[in-house]
Every structure is written in C-alpha cells, then in structure tokens.
C-alpha cells in the first residue's frame, strides 16, 4: 500500500446508498466495496444495521458481510444506531463474517435526534453506553456526532454541547470521534474553531471530518480541517448520499464531498492519500454505472489535475 499523509474513509456503500430509493443488489454492493479496497482505502463504510423498515437499502447487511471479500489492513465499518444493531453485529462477528469497526451515533441537537434516531439525546446517550458495553472491545469504535456545525431544525448548535459529546465518547472508550456537517452548514472559520477546541480539550481522541457539500463548501472545509490538524476524512464517490430516503431532513443537493474531487485536491497540494490515482477514474465510472446516472464529481467529468501526471483510464 502506498504511503499516505491522510486516511480517507469511502462512504459510498453506506452513507451514499442510504439516500437511494431503489435497492442495490448485494453482489453489486460487495463488488463496489472490494473495488474501493483495491484502490487503497484503509477505511470503508460497508453497511448499516438499520431497521429495514426505515432504511430498506441495508436489509441485506448480514448477507453482504457474508460474501464481502476482506483485504488485510482494511477497516470495514458497519453503522449501529442502537443496542439491537450491536447485537446483530456481534452475531455476525461470532459467525466469522462481521465488520471490524462500528460507529455509534448521537445528534448534537434534540430535534435531529428525535427525527433521525427516534430518541431524545439523553435516551440516546444511555443507548450508546449500552452499545459500548455490549461491544466489549471486540470492534474498533467510531463515535459520530451529527449536525455538529448546525441543525436544519434548530439552527445554531452550541460548540460546548459538541465538546461535551466528544468527552462522553472518550469516557466510554471510543477512540475516534467524527464531527458531522450533516447538511452543509460549516464554514472554514467554524471548522478551525471546533477542531481546534477538540484538539485542546479532548486530545485523547482521533478526530474525523465528515462534511456534506450541500452548499459547495465541502472542499474548503476539508482544507480548514487539514490545517487544524485533522488527518482522517470521509468522502463518497460521485458526491452521493445524505439522509435516508425515508427520513428527509434536507433539500437540494445533500450529498457528501466527492471522493474524486477531494483526492485530486489533496494530491495537488502534495498531501498523499495512498490511493491508486490511475485506477480511480474507472471506479468512479463504475459507481455511475451502478446507479445508472451521472454523479456530481467535477473531477469525474474533467479528469485529475494534469500536473499530477496521471493519465485518464478508459471506463471499466
């Protein structure tokens, strides 16, 4: 695997596909995830142990994990919203097909918590404590704080609340904490401020940046996070994703920052992603083929920066 300065997590197969109204077949998902691993991604969102009535896209979570090829050195993440989800993850782990990383979710606002997680914040924190207890060190745990930079229902979010949530995750033994700009409200100034506070006040956790490109601010916010010392970043091929198809809390373009665009920017800045740049275009086009439409990446349309010296491949 190539040397890297940053760790990118490819979110297409989970955060990306949860937004899709049509079910993507299990074999197609497994093939996508293996293509991402072959590119050199160290972390990949594989699936979610969601209630299939709420997010039917992941009704095949166990079936997917059963057929998913595994590559050494890759973290395959499953999202867990409640204790029942962790119990399902443990059953799969005991069967030898489990994820090796799970994420535990909390919202920084009451309104988003009740809409997205069906629980008030206090009840969700009780839930998270139980989830961490059940996991019992058998997974690498990722704490995710949604709407950390602003809530679509309540507006401004108190940074003190976000910092308190990060400390609560740390106290539960969660070593990696993601701050989610769930509907694209962050600015470079707020990004530098919040990650700066996190570095000072909760230095024991590794921070992750997760920005949505709702208002075309994703790339500048990632640069601000990089300047603030963050080295872990989430992205999704084609800029897909957003809220689950049946749980809407945003309008317009709701997707993640496009992997192609973020990789191009970082590599052009001399920040090594450790990915196979020559093979990225073919994977990008395959993602478009799976969804049957053109996606939102500028680099997918224009090619990598010519100064990088990487020739564009023909579509696979």
GIQUIUR-V703456 format. One record per run of one state. SS is the DSSP state (~ for helix, > for strand, _ for the rest). FROM is the first residue (numbers start at 0). TO is the last residue. If there is no record, write none. Layout:
# GIQUIUR-V703456
ss = [SS;SS]
from = [FROM;FROM]
to = [TO;TO]
This chain:
# GIQUIUR-V703456
ss = [_;>;_;~;_;~;_;>;_;~;_;~;_;>;_;~;_;>;_;~;_;~;_;>;_;>;_;>;_;~;_;>;_;~;_;>;_;~;_;>;~;_;>;_;>;~;_;~;_;~;_;~;_]
from = [0;6;10;11;19;25;39;42;48;55;58;60;67;74;80;82;94;100;107;109;116;120;135;139;146;150;151;154;155;158;171;175;181;187;201;205;212;217;227;231;236;239;255;256;257;258;268;276;291;297;302;305;308]
to = [5;9;10;18;24;38;41;47;54;57;59;66;73;79;81;93;99;106;108;115;119;134;138;145;149;150;153;154;157;170;174;180;186;200;204;211;216;226;230;235;238;254;255;256;257;267;275;290;296;301;304;307;315]
